[in-house]
Amino acid sequence: MSENIAAMEAEFNRRIAAGETIEPNDWMPEKYRSQLKRLISQHAHSEIIGMLPEGNWITRAPSLRRKLALLAKVQDEAGHGHYLYSSAETLGISREEMFDQLHSGKAKYSSIFNYPTLSWADMGMIGWLVDGAAIINQTTMAKCSYGPYSRALLRICKEENFHKKQGMEIIATLIASGDTGKAMVQESFTRFWWPTLMMFGPHDTNSPNSPDMMKWKIKLKGNDELRQRFIDMTVEQAQKWGLSIPDQQLAFNEATRSWEIGEIDWNEFTAVINGNGPCNQERMETRRSAHDNGKWVRDAAHAYEEKHRSKITTAA
Amino acid sequence: MEKIKTPALSEYLIRLADDRLILGHRLSEWCGHAPILEEDIALTNIALDCIGQANFLYSTAAESEGNNRTADEIVYFREALEYRNLLLVEQPNIDFASTIVRQLLYDTYGILLYEQLQQSTFKPLAGIAQKAVKELRYHFRHSSQWLLRLGDGTVESHLRTQNAVDKLWKYTDEMFISDAVEVELAAKGIAVKSEALKERWFTIMRDLISSATLTVPVQGSFIRKGGREGKHSEHLGHLLSEMQIVARSYPDIVW
């Protein structure tokens, strides 16, 4: 039996190395399965929790056009959550189980959504910075070895690119409208800069899940490399807009042709990851209460289905 | 801002638009808080349709006024007393049942209204109606399917839904009042006399409510009305103060 597993694992590794994708019915090592469950459900939760900071501004959006665009964007996020949960379900975990893990605090989601949205400029900043960072992570991940996740990411990235453009357009419009708009953007940028850099996770040397995930092509690039790509892109754009970057140590390295930043406040990162960010508690309470308040609705739908099952079967 | 006396056409378009905007706003409040993920998607989608229709209607109203007032000015710089929506659509989301019942009462009316507006002699309105009818039929499918599930689901869902029907029913007669503006425009083939829609609306609602094992309330003799003249419930002021806060705080910013 163990020889058998060893042979299957060897074949699995061969396929990964050959760049084949793994599909739900294929054999896979238990650890590969569990890492993917963790990763995909975490991504799904991030989409769902990520609806809240932006949803916070739908009712206050300052023009009809912005209101419609923001509604559509948050709806996209719900849609992403929806097919990511479906994608995770192919690994043998139910949406209910994943919700339980989220609501009990066992499952994580992206730390950035534990920061509050305090001005309209934040709607631009989330698109430009947060979605921008997510795109860098996810376009890399779209080449990962698990078929359902890879395909979901391809679709998500297309929409995220649109969200990023939308965010940049909000910012450009605010800046063009004069000093008040520009000050609103600068204040928001200063708040979001460091938390966005933290989205890429700890330094590779401190990233406990990375080596296995690299080997199995669940992860294809290190945190630091992706973070650097983001920094180089974003500093350039911030300069074009005349925004000042809240980092005294920021300097261009002529040799590497890239921007070097000061040290990230890892204490803050750890605090937020461990539930002590500015909005962790609020986000979880909102999710739990939506779920709990919705129980009678889900129960009603099930009860109706039960009652009418015989009728439906007969009609069919 | 200077008060503008709106002619009948603009007044009528703004009424239709206000109904869609305020209802859409209420739906959008659910975003991220719905009972299941599919409903986060569905309610947001319906909110988008409602506010999208409102956007077309406001723009058409603004154009018909010909005095450079924009759709956004109509939305963000009017007081509650100047809003012309039905009282029904501004009623708050007490629970999912109240949202579904409010939606169904309006969707049924909306389909009947916009089906006829497709033949409006005012072409821009006929065009908007053609698109709106398709969307409203989908909204109706959503709200009526939920009514059946909630009415004929559990004891709790039945009670909550009956409660919502009882509470909101008193706002429905207002939908069928034909006042001077409507009569004037209906004579030109522009508007629809809404009093003529009541019988069909009632038949559809009665059948649906009964199918959902719920009871049709008896309408009292006192009709709750006033939305078309700007006499709203207290809820609208709060809704608008939230909707308008950013636009009014920074009147010089271009968004």
HADDOCK unambig.tbl for C-alpha pairs under 7 A between the chains (distance, minus, plus):
assign (segid A and resid 51 and name CA) (segid B and resid 32 and name CA) 5.89 0.50 0.50
assign (segid A and resid 52 and name CA) (segid B and resid 32 and name CA) 5.98 0.50 0.50
assign (segid A and resid 55 and name CA) (segid B and resid 31 and name CA) 6.28 0.50 0.50
assign (segid A and resid 55 and name CA) (segid B and resid 32 and name CA) 6.73 0.50 0.50
assign (segid A and resid 59 and name CA) (segid B and resid 25 and name CA) 6.63 0.50 0.50
assign (segid A and resid 59 and name CA) (segid B and resid 29 and name CA) 6.96 0.50 0.50
assign (segid A and resid 59 and name CA) (segid B and resid 242 and name CA) 6.65 0.50 0.50
assign (segid A and resid 59 and name CA) (segid B and resid 243 and name CA) 5.39 0.50 0.50
assign (segid A and resid 60 and name CA) (segid B and resid 242 and name CA) 5.81 0.50 0.50
assign (segid A and resid 60 and name CA) (segid B and resid 243 and name CA) 4.54 0.50 0.50
assign (segid A and resid 60 and name CA) (segid B and resid 244 and name CA) 6.54 0.50 0.50
assign (segid A and resid 60 and name CA) (segid B and resid 245 and name CA) 6.70 0.50 0.50
assign (segid A and resid 60 and name CA) (segid B and resid 246 and name CA) 6.40 0.50 0.50
assign (segid A and resid 62 and name CA) (segid B and resid 244 and name CA) 6.97 0.50 0.50
assign (segid A and resid 62 and name CA) (segid B and resid 246 and name CA) 5.57 0.50 0.50
assign (segid A and resid 62 and name CA) (segid B and resid 247 and name CA) 4.72 0.50 0.50
assign (segid A and resid 62 and name CA) (segid B and resid 255 and name CA) 6.80 0.50 0.50
assign (segid A and resid 63 and name CA) (segid B and resid 72 and name CA) 5.93 0.50 0.50
assign (segid A and resid 63 and name CA) (segid B and resid 255 and name CA) 6.78 0.50 0.50
assign (segid A and resid 64 and name CA) (segid B and resid 55 and name CA) 6.74 0.50 0.50
assign (segid A and resid 64 and name CA) (segid B and resid 72 and name CA) 6.39 0.50 0.50
assign (segid A and resid 68 and name CA) (segid B and resid 48 and name CA) 6.19 0.50 0.50
assign (segid A and resid 71 and name CA) (segid B and resid 44 and name CA) 6.66 0.50 0.50
assign (segid A and resid 71 and name CA) (segid B and resid 48 and name CA) 6.66 0.50 0.50
assign (segid A and resid 75 and name CA) (segid B and resid 41 and name CA) 5.67 0.50 0.50
assign (segid A and resid 75 and name CA) (segid B and resid 44 and name CA) 6.24 0.50 0.50
assign (segid A and resid 78 and name CA) (segid B and resid 37 and name CA) 6.92 0.50 0.50
assign (segid A and resid 78 and name CA) (segid B and resid 40 and name CA) 6.80 0.50 0.50
assign (segid A and resid 78 and name CA) (segid B and resid 41 and name CA) 6.09 0.50 0.50
assign (segid A and resid 79 and name CA) (segid B and resid 41 and name CA) 6.80 0.50 0.50
assign (segid A and resid 173 and name CA) (segid B and resid 254 and name CA) 6.92 0.50 0.50
assign (segid A and resid 173 and name CA) (segid B and resid 255 and name CA) 6.31 0.50 0.50
assign (segid A and resid 174 and name CA) (segid B and resid 254 and name CA) 6.72 0.50 0.50
assign (segid A and resid 174 and name CA) (segid B and resid 255 and name CA) 6.34 0.50 0.50
assign (segid A and resid 177 and name CA) (segid B and resid 253 and name CA) 5.62 0.50 0.50
assign (segid A and resid 177 and name CA) (segid B and resid 254 and name CA) 5.49 0.50 0.50
assign (segid A and resid 181 and name CA) (segid B and resid 253 and name CA) 6.37 0.50 0.50
assign (segid A and resid 290 and name CA) (segid B and resid 33 and name CA) 4.86 0.50 0.50
assign (segid A and resid 290 and name CA) (segid B and resid 34 and name CA) 6.12 0.50 0.50
assign (segid A and resid 290 and name CA) (segid B and resid 35 and name CA) 6.11 0.50 0.50
assign (segid A and resid 291 and name CA) (segid B and resid 35 and name CA) 5.91 0.50 0.50
assign (segid A and resid 293 and name CA) (segid B and resid 35 and name CA) 6.82 0.50 0.50
assign (segid A and resid 294 and name CA) (segid B and resid 34 and name CA) 6.86 0.50 0.50
assign (segid A and resid 294 and name CA) (segid B and resid 35 and name CA) 3.75 0.50 0.50
assign (segid A and resid 294 and name CA) (segid B and resid 36 and name CA) 6.97 0.50 0.50
assign (segid A and resid 295 and name CA) (segid B and resid 35 and name CA) 6.82 0.50 0.50
assign (segid A and resid 296 and name CA) (segid B and resid 157 and name CA) 6.56 0.50 0.50
assign (segid A and resid 297 and name CA) (segid B and resid 35 and name CA) 6.56 0.50 0.50
assign (segid A and resid 297 and name CA) (segid B and resid 157 and name CA) 6.91 0.50 0.50
assign (segid A and resid 300 and name CA) (segid B and resid 149 and name CA) 6.18 0.50 0.50
assign (segid A and resid 300 and name CA) (segid B and resid 150 and name CA) 5.69 0.50 0.50
assign (segid A and resid 300 and name CA) (segid B and resid 153 and name CA) 4.13 0.50 0.50
assign (segid A and resid 300 and name CA) (segid B and resid 154 and name CA) 5.13 0.50 0.50
assign (segid A and resid 300 and name CA) (segid B and resid 157 and name CA) 6.08 0.50 0.50
assign (segid A and resid 301 and name CA) (segid B and resid 149 and name CA) 5.48 0.50 0.50
assign (segid A and resid 301 and name CA) (segid B and resid 150 and name CA) 6.99 0.50 0.50
assign (segid A and resid 301 and name CA) (segid B and resid 153 and name CA) 6.24 0.50 0.50
assign (segid A and resid 303 and name CA) (segid B and resid 153 and name CA) 5.09 0.50 0.50
assign (segid A and resid 303 and name CA) (segid B and resid 154 and name CA) 6.23 0.50 0.50
assign (segid A and resid 304 and name CA) (segid B and resid 149 and name CA) 5.48 0.50 0.50
assign (segid A and resid 304 and name CA) (segid B and resid 152 and name CA) 6.13 0.50 0.50
assign (segid A and resid 304 and name CA) (segid B and resid 153 and name CA) 4.63 0.50 0.50
